[in-house]
Amino acid sequence: MVMMKLRKTNKPLSLLLLVLIYALAFMVSFRSVLELKISSPLWQMAIANLGATVIIFFFSRLVGNSGLYGPYWSVAPIMIAFYWLLPSIFMENVSVYQWLVFAIILIWGLRLTLNWILRWQGLQDEDWRYVAIRNKTKSWYWPMSLLGIHLLPSVLIFLGMLPLFFVFNYHQSPRLWLLIPAVLILVVAVGMEAVADFQLLKFKNTEKAENQLLHNGLWKIMRHPNYMGEMLFWWGIYFCAIAFFPVLWRLFLGPGLITILFYFVSIPVMDKRLQNKQCVSKTNGV
């Protein structure tokens, strides 16, 4: 009964409930970490990240829609970066280079979240990919949702952000000859993703979107410029960290796994959906 009422709420009310759910998830998870008296900020965030994910999953199950997890991909990195940077902020010991990296992450996360909100229709709006998984897994859907839709991306987010823990907590001047190209990768990634999402959103508001595909702008060059921008973003974070601490090259697992997820899961799934519109034959590569 509660689930049906929640799913029928309009978009403004749905958005308010979503904000409250996320605020509760982060507040409870961070409070729990403090109660556990874990001293390492690294492990504090690792546990808080999983805790917040489980709380959001609880509400996803309550509403009957895994789409509640959607904005976590862009919100969590902001929270993680800010939490790791916070001690240096209190000590007034943040370098301009650290602020620069954080600012890019903030812009990326806010823009991606806004793009999600613009497309989101409310608590009743369920991603077609989740619907497909539900139809395939039947009674196993919610265990699959917990592991595959909620926990797996959260783990990847943490691994992708992991190099920044050392950048924000151990103060060292970066090697500018490494930092400059790394920042350029981040800027290009954020710009590419923003332009691609804008072009796609604009196209979807036209009548052509019903039975045609977008073949203008960045979408004329690549099938998935938004995914390309996303993969570049995580590699940009990785290379920024190397600019501060070259020894961090070992932490390639995060961006590597994210790239594998997009290249071997997200992109093939999207291509399969678009095959009926003959997208694959008209453009090459990612």
C-alpha positions in Angstrom: 0.0 0.0 0.0 2.8 2.4 1.0 4.7 1.4 -2.1 1.8 2.1 -4.5 1.2 5.5 -2.9 4.9 6.5 -3.1 5.1 5.5 -6.8 2.1 7.7 -7.7 3.6 10.9 -6.3 4.4 13.7 -8.8 7.9 14.7 -9.8 8.4 17.6 -7.3 7.3 15.5 -4.4 9.3 12.5 -5.7 12.4 14.7 -5.9 11.9 15.9 -2.4 11.5 12.4 -1.1 14.6 11.4 -3.0 16.7 14.2 -1.5 15.4 13.2 2.0 16.3 9.5 1.4 19.9 10.4 0.3 20.3 12.9 3.2 19.2 10.2 5.6 21.4 7.6 3.9 24.6 9.7 4.2 23.8 11.0 7.7 23.1 7.6 9.2 26.1 5.9 7.5 28.5 8.6 8.6 27.1 8.7 12.1 27.5 4.9 12.3 31.1 5.2 11.2 31.8 7.7 14.0 30.1 5.4 16.5 32.4 2.6 15.4 35.3 4.8 16.2 37.2 3.9 13.0 40.3 6.2 12.9 41.3 5.9 9.2 39.4 8.3 6.9 39.9 5.7 4.1 38.1 3.0 6.0 35.5 5.4 7.3 34.5 6.3 3.8 34.7 2.7 2.6 32.1 1.6 5.2 30.0 4.8 4.9 29.8 4.3 1.2 28.5 0.7 1.6 26.2 1.7 4.4 24.6 4.5 2.4 24.2 2.1 -0.5 22.3 -0.4 1.6 20.0 2.2 3.0 19.2 3.4 -0.5 18.6 -0.2 -1.5 16.1 -0.5 1.4 14.1 2.4 0.0 14.4 1.1 -3.5 12.8 -2.2 -2.3 10.2 -0.2 -0.4 9.2 1.8 -3.5 9.7 -1.2 -5.8 12.1 0.6 -8.1 15.9 0.3 -8.3 15.9 3.7 -10.1 16.3 5.4 -6.7 20.0 4.5 -7.0 20.4 6.4 -10.3 22.0 9.6 -9.0 24.3 7.9 -6.6 26.9 7.5 -9.3 27.3 11.3 -9.5 26.5 12.3 -5.9 28.7 9.9 -4.1 32.0 11.0 -5.7 31.3 14.6 -4.5 30.7 13.4 -1.0 33.8 11.2 -1.0 36.0 13.9 -2.3 34.7 16.5 0.1 35.0 14.2 3.1 38.6 13.4 2.3 39.4 17.1 1.7 37.6 18.3 4.8 40.5 17.8 7.3 42.7 20.0 5.1 40.0 22.6 4.8 39.7 22.8 8.6 43.5 23.2 8.8 43.4 25.8 6.0 46.0 23.7 4.2 44.4 23.1 0.8 46.6 23.8 -2.2 45.3 25.5 -5.3 45.9 22.2 -7.2 43.8 20.3 -4.7 41.0 22.8 -5.0 41.2 22.6 -8.8 40.8 18.8 -8.8 37.9 19.0 -6.3 36.2 21.8 -8.4 36.2 19.7 -11.5 34.7 16.7 -9.6 32.1 19.0 -8.2 31.2 20.4 -11.6 31.1 16.9 -13.1 28.9 15.6 -10.3 26.4 18.5 -10.2 26.0 18.5 -14.0 25.5 14.8 -14.2 23.0 14.8 -11.4 21.1 17.7 -13.0 21.0 15.8 -16.3 19.5 12.8 -14.5 16.9 15.0 -12.7 15.8 16.5 -16.1 15.2 13.0 -17.5 13.7 11.5 -14.4 9.9 11.4 -14.3 9.5 10.5 -10.6 9.4 7.5 -8.3 7.4 5.5 -10.9 10.1 6.0 -13.5 12.1 2.8 -13.8 15.2 2.4 -16.1 14.5 0.1 -19.0 17.6 -1.9 -18.1 16.3 -2.6 -14.7 13.0 -3.7 -16.2 14.8 -6.1 -18.5 16.8 -7.5 -15.5 13.5 -7.9 -13.5 11.9 -9.8 -16.4 15.0 -12.1 -16.7 15.6 -12.8 -13.0 12.0 -13.0 -11.8 12.0 -13.8 -8.0 15.8 -13.3 -7.8 15.5 -9.7 -9.0 16.0 -8.0 -5.6 19.1 -10.0 -4.6 20.4 -9.2 -8.1 19.5 -5.6 -7.6 21.3 -5.4 -4.3 24.5 -6.9 -5.7 24.6 -5.8 -9.3 22.6 -2.5 -9.4 23.5 -1.1 -6.0 26.6 -2.6 -4.4 28.8 -3.2 -7.5 28.6 0.4 -8.8 29.3 1.7 -5.2 32.4 -0.4 -5.0 33.6 0.8 -8.4 33.0 4.4 -7.3 35.1 3.9 -4.2 37.9 2.2 -6.2 37.8 5.0 -8.8 38.0 7.7 -6.2 40.7 5.9 -4.1 43.7 7.6 -5.7 42.3 11.0 -4.5 42.5 9.9 -0.9 46.3 10.3 -1.0 46.1 13.5 -3.0 43.8 15.2 -0.5 45.4 13.8 2.7 49.1 13.8 2.0 50.3 17.2 1.0 52.8 17.1 -1.8 53.4 19.5 -4.8 52.4 17.9 -8.1 54.5 17.4 -11.1 53.0 20.0 -13.4 54.1 18.3 -16.5 51.9 15.4 -15.4 49.1 17.4 -13.8 48.4 19.7 -16.7 47.6 16.9 -19.2 45.7 15.0 -16.5 43.5 18.1 -15.8 43.0 18.5 -19.6 41.7 15.0 -19.8 39.3 15.8 -17.0 38.1 19.0 -18.7 37.7 17.3 -22.0 35.8 14.4 -20.4 33.4 16.7 -18.5 32.9 18.8 -21.6 32.4 15.9 -23.9 29.8 14.3 -21.6 28.0 17.6 -21.1 27.8 18.4 -24.8 26.7 14.8 -25.6 24.0 14.8 -22.9 22.7 18.2 -24.0 22.5 17.1 -27.7 20.7 13.9 -26.7 18.3 15.7 -24.4 17.5 18.2 -27.1 17.0 15.5 -29.7 14.7 13.5 -27.4 12.4 16.5 -27.2 11.7 16.3 -30.9 9.3 14.2 -32.9 12.2 12.4 -34.7 13.3 10.7 -31.4 10.3 8.4 -31.6 11.7 6.3 -34.5 15.1 7.7 -35.4 18.6 8.0 -33.9 20.7 11.0 -33.2 23.4 11.4 -35.8 24.5 15.0 -35.3 27.2 16.7 -33.3 29.3 14.3 -31.2 26.9 11.5 -31.9 27.9 11.6 -35.6 31.4 10.8 -34.6 30.8 8.2 -31.9 28.0 5.9 -30.9 28.3 6.8 -27.2 30.2 10.1 -26.6 28.6 10.3 -23.2 30.1 7.0 -22.2 33.4 7.9 -23.7 33.4 11.1 -21.6 32.6 9.1 -18.5 35.4 6.6 -19.0 37.9 9.5 -19.6 36.7 11.2 -16.4 37.8 8.3 -14.2 41.1 8.0 -16.0 41.6 11.7 -15.6 41.2 11.3 -11.8 43.8 8.5 -11.9 46.3 10.5 -13.8 45.8 13.5 -11.5 46.7 11.3 -8.6 49.8 10.1 -10.4 50.9 13.7 -10.9 51.0 14.1 -7.1 52.3 10.6 -6.3 53.7 8.6 -9.2 53.7 5.5 -7.0 49.9 5.5 -7.2 50.1 4.1 -10.7 49.3 0.8 -9.0 45.7 2.0 -8.3 44.6 1.5 -11.9 42.1 -1.1 -10.8 39.3 1.5 -10.2 39.3 3.2 -13.6 40.2 -0.1 -15.3 37.1 -1.9 -13.9 34.9 1.1 -14.7 36.1 1.0 -18.3 35.5 -2.7 -18.5 31.9 -2.2 -17.1 31.1 0.4 -19.7 32.9 -1.3 -22.7 31.7 -4.8 -22.1 28.4 -4.3 -20.3 26.8 -0.9 -20.7 27.7 -0.2 -24.3 26.8 -3.7 -25.7 23.4 -3.5 -23.8 22.7 -0.1 -25.3 23.8 -1.3 -28.8 21.5 -4.2 -28.6 18.6 -1.9 -27.8 19.5 0.4 -30.7 20.0 -2.3 -33.3 16.4 -2.0 -34.4 17.2 1.6 -35.4 20.3 0.6 -37.3 22.7 2.7 -35.2 25.6 0.4 -35.2 26.0 0.2 -38.9 26.3 4.0 -39.3 28.9 4.9 -36.7 32.1 3.3 -35.5 33.8 2.8 -32.2 32.6 3.9 -28.8 
